[in-house]
Amino acid sequence: MADTDHEALTVLGRIPLLATVPPAAIAVERLAGLTNRNYKITTPTDHYVLRIPGENTADYINRKVEGHNARAAAAAGVNAEVLFFDDSDGLMLCRFLDGCITMSPALFRSRAGAPARGAEALRRMHRSGRTFQFRFELFGMIDEYLKLLAKLGAALPEGYHAVVGEAGTVRDALDRHPAALAPCHCDPLSENFLDDGTRMWVVDWEYSGMNDPIWDLGDMSVEAGLDEVGDQEMMAAYCAGRVPRALFGRMVIYKAMCDLLWTLWGLIQHANKNPVDDFWAYALNRFERCKRLMGSADFGHHLDAVARNLS
């Protein structure tokens, strides 16, 4: 038995639903994950996904908030059913969604209708009427991540603070026409979408909170690497028709801002010596992409559309 399999079987003793199932009757399969350890758990009667939180993630993730939001998302029909959640450390067991594939950037670009189905899943959450705990506030989170990085003694990419300063104009444009807050995923990585070809579900609600819902669309586009055609498909599905210029511009602005924020997340992973990826390179790539978009002529046009609330 692999050490990882042993870890999964050991923690199952904390979960009443599975605590009495004989270990010999349980199959364990390691799944992908950047910061947490995820496993498919198969018993004689059902399939589940077990999530064991990664080391040091409690420094920047409130597990009690996540548990509340994950259950609310499941009740809204967007997340997999949450069968167990320990608020003290975030150990979680969810129902495995049979018949679905885990999306990737390549699949979002090649699988027919994927951008539209992803947007529709996010819209179901945004319009569910649910209330999430926590307010996802972009510039406040940047400040908190910077404080954590200073505590860790971590370096920043050259020019990071200057770009944050330039983002002040973005903040001003967004604040002219504040969006109504909605329950948002806030971290829509492609791999957090599960697709059966007709409908998508969204999992992993660690960073979720009340937010401008268009953040989710901008972040989804960045993570999936959508081009202009993909962005148009995504936004048309979300709006169920014509997309106002200001709304499309807001999405593009958030594409840059999510890269600005997740640059710091990557630096935190690097400082914590997370071995899953080269997080220094990850952070630099995101920062360079943010600068390219903010420096483009089109970005200025989108910023103007948002500031003037163009239809």
C-alpha positions in Angstrom: 0.0 0.0 0.0 1.3 3.4 -0.9 1.9 6.0 1.8 -0.7 8.2 0.3 -3.3 5.4 0.3 -2.5 4.8 3.9 -3.1 8.5 4.7 -6.5 8.4 3.0 -7.6 5.3 4.8 -6.5 6.6 8.1 -8.5 9.8 8.0 -11.6 8.0 6.8 -12.0 6.9 10.4 -13.0 10.5 11.2 -15.9 10.4 8.7 -19.0 8.6 10.2 -20.3 7.6 6.8 -17.1 5.5 6.0 -15.6 4.9 9.5 -17.1 1.3 9.7 -16.3 0.2 6.2 -13.5 -2.4 6.3 -10.3 -0.9 4.7 -10.0 -4.0 2.6 -13.2 -3.1 0.9 -12.1 0.4 0.0 -10.2 1.3 -3.2 -8.1 4.6 -3.2 -7.0 6.5 -6.2 -5.0 9.7 -6.0 -6.4 12.6 -8.0 -4.8 15.9 -9.1 -4.5 19.0 -6.9 -2.1 21.9 -6.5 -2.3 22.5 -2.7 -4.5 19.8 -1.3 -4.3 16.0 -1.5 -7.4 14.6 -3.3 -8.5 11.0 -3.6 -11.3 9.0 -5.3 -12.7 6.6 -2.7 -14.6 3.6 -3.9 -16.6 1.4 -1.6 -18.8 -1.6 -2.5 -21.8 0.8 -2.6 -20.6 4.2 -3.9 -17.8 6.6 -5.0 -16.6 9.7 -3.2 -13.9 12.4 -3.3 -11.8 12.9 -0.2 -10.0 16.2 0.2 -7.1 16.4 2.7 -6.0 20.1 3.1 -2.5 21.0 2.3 0.1 22.2 4.8 0.0 25.8 5.8 -3.2 26.5 3.8 -4.9 27.6 7.0 -2.7 30.7 6.7 -4.9 32.1 3.9 -8.1 29.9 3.8 -10.9 30.0 6.3 -12.1 26.5 6.4 -15.3 27.2 8.3 -16.3 29.8 5.6 -15.4 27.3 2.9 -17.6 24.6 4.5 -20.6 26.9 4.6 -20.1 28.1 1.0 -19.5 24.6 -0.4 -22.7 23.3 1.2 -24.6 26.4 -0.2 -23.2 25.7 -3.7 -24.3 22.1 -3.5 -27.8 23.1 -2.4 -27.9 25.4 -5.4 -27.1 22.4 -7.7 -23.7 23.7 -8.7 -21.3 21.8 -6.4 -21.0 18.1 -5.7 -23.0 17.0 -2.6 -20.9 17.7 0.6 -21.2 14.6 2.8 -18.7 15.6 5.5 -16.8 18.7 6.4 -14.6 19.3 9.4 -14.5 23.1 10.1 -11.4 22.7 12.3 -9.1 21.7 9.4 -11.1 21.4 6.2 -11.2 17.6 5.8 -14.0 17.0 3.3 -15.9 14.2 1.7 -18.1 14.8 -1.4 -20.2 12.7 -3.7 -18.2 11.6 -6.8 -20.0 12.9 -10.0 -20.2 9.9 -12.3 -20.2 10.5 -16.0 -18.2 13.7 -15.8 -14.7 14.6 -17.0 -12.4 17.0 -15.3 -11.9 20.0 -17.6 -8.5 21.5 -18.6 -7.6 24.6 -20.6 -7.2 22.4 -23.7 -10.7 20.9 -23.2 -12.3 24.3 -22.7 -10.9 25.3 -26.1 -11.7 22.1 -28.0 -14.8 20.7 -26.4 -17.9 22.1 -28.2 -20.0 24.4 -26.1 -17.6 24.2 -23.1 -17.2 28.0 -22.5 -21.0 28.4 -22.6 -21.6 25.5 -20.2 -19.0 26.9 -17.8 -20.7 30.3 -17.9 -24.1 28.8 -17.3 -22.8 26.9 -14.2 -21.5 30.2 -12.8 -24.7 32.0 -13.6 -26.7 29.3 -11.7 -24.6 30.1 -8.6 -24.7 33.8 -9.0 -28.5 33.9 -9.4 -29.3 31.2 -6.8 -30.3 33.7 -4.1 -27.8 32.1 -1.7 -25.6 34.2 0.6 -21.9 33.2 1.1 -19.9 34.0 4.1 -16.8 36.2 3.4 -16.5 39.2 1.1 -14.0 38.6 -1.6 -12.4 42.0 -2.0 -9.6 42.2 -4.6 -7.5 45.0 -3.3 -7.9 44.0 0.3 -6.7 40.5 -0.6 -3.7 41.8 -2.4 -2.8 43.7 0.8 -3.3 40.6 3.0 -1.2 38.4 0.6 1.6 41.1 0.6 1.6 41.1 4.4 1.8 37.3 4.5 4.7 37.3 1.9 6.5 39.9 4.1 6.1 37.7 7.1 7.5 34.8 5.1 10.4 36.9 3.9 9.5 36.2 0.3 10.7 38.3 -2.8 8.3 40.0 -5.2 8.8 40.2 -9.0 10.4 43.5 -10.0 7.9 46.2 -10.6 5.0 44.5 -8.7 4.2 47.5 -6.5 4.3 49.8 -9.5 1.6 47.7 -11.3 -0.5 47.7 -8.2 -0.3 51.4 -8.2 -1.4 51.5 -11.9 -4.3 49.3 -11.0 -5.7 52.3 -9.1 -7.3 53.5 -12.3 -8.9 50.1 -12.7 -10.3 50.4 -9.1 -11.7 53.9 -9.9 -13.4 52.7 -13.0 -15.0 49.7 -11.3 -16.1 51.8 -8.3 -18.0 54.2 -10.5 -20.7 51.6 -11.2 -20.5 49.1 -8.3 -21.8 45.6 -9.1 -24.5 43.9 -7.0 -22.6 41.3 -5.0 -23.4 37.6 -5.7 -22.2 34.3 -4.3 -19.1 33.6 -6.4 -16.5 30.8 -6.8 -13.7 33.4 -7.2 -11.1 30.7 -8.3 -12.6 29.1 -11.4 -9.6 27.0 -12.5 -10.4 24.9 -15.5 -9.8 21.8 -13.4 -12.6 22.9 -11.0 -15.2 22.4 -13.7 -16.7 18.9 -14.2 -18.5 18.4 -17.5 -20.9 15.7 -18.7 -21.3 17.2 -22.2 -24.6 18.8 -21.3 -24.0 20.5 -18.0 -21.1 21.5 -15.8 -20.6 21.5 -12.1 -18.0 23.5 -10.2 -16.0 22.2 -7.2 -13.4 23.5 -4.8 -14.9 26.5 -3.0 -11.9 27.4 -0.9 -11.7 31.1 -2.1 -15.4 31.6 -2.5 -17.3 34.6 -1.2 -19.7 37.5 -2.1 -18.1 39.3 -5.1 -18.8 41.0 -8.4 -20.0 38.1 -10.4 -18.1 39.2 -13.5 -14.9 38.4 -11.6 -15.7 34.7 -12.1 -16.1 35.2 -15.9 -12.8 37.0 -16.2 -10.9 34.5 -14.1 -12.5 31.6 -16.0 -11.4 33.0 -19.3 -7.8 33.5 -18.1 -7.5 30.0 -16.6 -9.0 28.4 -19.7 -6.9 30.5 -22.1 -9.9 31.5 -24.1 -9.5 33.7 -27.1 -11.8 36.4 -28.3 -14.2 33.9 -29.8 -14.3 31.9 -26.6 -14.8 35.0 -24.6 -17.8 36.0 -26.8 -19.3 32.6 -26.4 -18.9 32.6 -22.7 -20.3 36.1 -22.2 -23.2 35.5 -24.6 -24.3 32.4 -22.7 -23.9 34.2 -19.4 -26.1 37.1 -20.6 -28.4 34.9 -22.6 -28.0 37.2 -25.5 -26.4 40.6 -26.3 -23.5 41.5 -24.1 -23.2 45.2 -23.0 -19.8 46.8 -23.8 -19.3 47.7 -20.1 -20.0 44.2 -19.0 -17.5 42.7 -21.5 -15.0 45.4 -20.5 -15.4 44.5 -16.9 -14.7 40.9 -17.7 -11.5 41.9 -19.5 -10.4 44.1 -16.7 -10.8 41.2 -14.2 -8.6 39.0 -16.5 -5.7 41.3 -15.7 -6.7 41.7 -12.0 -7.0 38.0 -11.3 -3.4 37.5 -12.7 -2.3 40.4 -10.4 -3.8 38.6 -7.4 -2.8 35.0 -8.2 0.7 36.1 -8.8 0.9 36.6 -5.0 -0.8 33.2 -4.4 2.0 31.6 -6.5 4.6 33.4 -4.5 3.1 32.1 -1.3 3.2 28.5 -2.6 6.9 29.1 -3.6 7.7 30.5 -0.1 6.0 27.5 1.5 8.1 25.2 -0.7 5.0 23.5 -2.2 6.6 20.8 -4.4 3.7 20.3 -6.8 4.9 22.9 -9.4 7.5 25.5 -10.1 5.5 28.3 -8.4 8.1 31.0 -8.9 7.8 30.5 -12.7 4.0 30.3 -12.3 4.0 33.7 -10.5 6.3 35.3 -13.0 4.2 34.1 -16.0 1.0 35.4 -14.4 2.6 38.8 -13.7 4.0 39.2 -17.2 0.6 38.3 -18.7 -1.1 40.9 -16.4 1.4 43.6 -17.6 0.9 42.7 -21.2 -2.9 43.0 -21.0 -2.8 46.2 -18.9 -0.4 47.7 -21.4 -2.5 46.9 -24.5 -4.6 49.5 -26.4 -7.7 47.4 -26.1 -7.4 47.4 -22.3 -7.8 51.2 -22.4 -10.9 50.9 -24.5 -12.4 48.4 -22.1 -11.5 50.5 -19.1 -13.3 53.5 -20.8 -16.4 51.4 -21.5 -16.6 50.4 -17.8 -16.0 53.9 -16.5 -18.7 55.3 -18.9 -21.0 52.3 -18.4 -21.4 51.9 -22.2 -24.3 49.7 -23.4 
